[in-house]
Amino acid sequence: MDLSSLRAAIVVVLMAASPAALAADGGAAPGADAAARTAVRATGRLTGFSLQGLGVEVSERFLPVLGVDLSLTEEDFGNNRAGIGGEAFVRLYSGEGRHLLTLGVGPAVRDAPEYGPIAFGAGEVAYEYLPIKGPSVLVGAGADVVLNDSGTATCGGNGWFSCGLFWQSHYHQGETQLRLRIAVGGSF
């Protein structure tokens, strides 16, 4: 999938989620803070030192303590290695309010021509602000565990700094990497 196809897919996800999200809150009772709600957010993720993802996330809280997050991202593997990625998380909420600690776990797949598809088991602990209507923010940290060996890419940069310290040519099964993520958008 090329960049223009990824951007078109992100627009389709946003357009498909918006009408349902706007209808979901239609008549929520006052004080129904734990009611089902949807958030559409821009998301950014850093895995390890070199793998970055930017894209869109749709988050649906359908029970007071349970929800799902789906994301589609444009991946930057470093040194002009672009790819695509997606994640599907089950999210557990610490309570029924709008300021919560959450735990998200699920599969992730990231793909680039030089590496091939790479599967990850991903998890994060996050602070999430998710009101019934209004701005929504998620800030999380956790781990991504590589589930399969990737192909090997050659470094397109020059020098030790661009090819040694902050770039990974191969992902090994069982390798665990730090995961940092932020998502900002709106809830409906």
VENUR-V841261 format. One record per helix or strand. SS is the DSSP state (h for helix, s for strand). FROM is the first residue (numbers start at 1). TO is the last residue. If there is no record, write none. Layout:
ss->(SS SS)
from->(FROM FROM)
to->(TO TO)
This chain:
ss->(h s s s s s s s h s)
from->(3 37 51 66 82 99 116 134 160 176)
to->(24 47 63 76 93 112 130 146 165 187)
